[in-house]
């Protein structure tokens, strides 16, 4: 894999989960439909393992191919940016349900 492909893959995974999470949060807040809140919860349930597998994959690839380790760490940092965002969205969503 090229250096830019590694980082772009990390950005793509981040973007997909960020976009779907934002859609679920905004859908729940705008429409007041609990379906969006449930979808957001399921996104967290299924998104955490997918993101962890991606992080593990980048870490393994970086350890095996040490010339790409820095790019793998950048991709991992991009993916971990989803953690505080997901936490914030969950707090907002739980506040909405109450």
C-alpha positions in Angstrom: 0.0 0.0 0.0 1.2 3.5 -0.7 1.5 6.1 2.1 -1.4 8.1 0.9 -3.6 5.0 0.5 -3.2 4.1 4.1 -4.1 7.6 5.3 -7.0 7.8 2.8 -8.4 4.5 4.0 -8.3 5.8 7.6 -10.0 9.0 6.5 -12.7 7.0 4.6 -13.5 4.8 7.5 -13.7 7.9 9.8 -15.8 9.7 7.3 -18.3 6.9 6.9 -19.0 6.4 10.6 -18.9 10.2 11.3 -21.4 10.9 8.5 -23.8 8.1 9.5 -23.5 9.2 13.2 -24.2 12.8 12.4 -27.2 11.8 10.2 -28.6 9.7 13.0 -28.1 12.5 15.6 -29.6 15.3 13.4 -32.4 13.0 12.3 -33.3 12.3 15.9 -33.1 16.0 16.9 -35.0 17.4 13.9 -37.7 14.8 13.4 -38.1 13.7 17.0 -38.3 10.2 15.8 -36.8 7.6 18.1 -35.9 5.4 15.1 -32.9 7.6 14.5 -31.8 7.3 18.1 -32.0 3.6 17.8 -30.1 3.6 14.6 -27.4 5.7 16.3 -27.2 3.3 19.1 -26.8 0.4 16.7 -24.1 2.4 14.9 -22.1 2.5 18.1 -22.7 -1.2 18.8 -21.5 -2.2 15.3 -19.1 0.7 14.7 -16.9 0.1 17.7 -15.8 -3.4 16.6 -15.3 -2.3 13.0 -13.1 0.7 14.0 -11.2 -1.5 16.5 -10.5 -4.0 13.7 -9.3 -1.2 11.4 -7.0 0.1 14.1 -5.7 -3.4 14.8 -5.2 -3.9 11.1 -3.3 -0.6 10.7 -1.2 -1.4 13.8 -0.3 -4.9 12.5 0.5 -3.6 9.1 2.7 -0.8 10.6 4.6 -3.3 12.8 5.1 -5.7 9.9 6.0 -3.1 7.4 8.1 -0.6 9.5 8.6 1.8 6.6 4.8 2.5 6.7 4.5 2.7 10.5 4.2 6.5 10.7 1.4 6.5 8.1 -0.4 3.8 10.0 -0.1 5.8 13.2 -1.6 8.8 11.4 -4.5 6.7 10.2 -5.0 5.3 13.7 -5.1 8.9 15.1 -7.7 9.8 12.5 -9.9 6.9 13.5 -9.5 7.6 17.2 -11.0 11.1 16.6 -14.3 9.3 16.3 -14.2 8.3 20.0 -14.9 11.8 21.6 -17.3 12.6 18.8 -19.3 9.4 19.4 -19.3 10.0 23.1 -20.6 13.5 22.6 -23.3 12.3 20.2 -24.3 9.6 22.7 -24.6 12.1 25.5 -26.8 14.4 23.3 -28.8 11.4 22.2 -29.4 10.1 25.7 -30.4 13.6 26.8 -32.9 13.6 23.9 -34.4 10.3 25.0 -35.1 11.6 28.5 
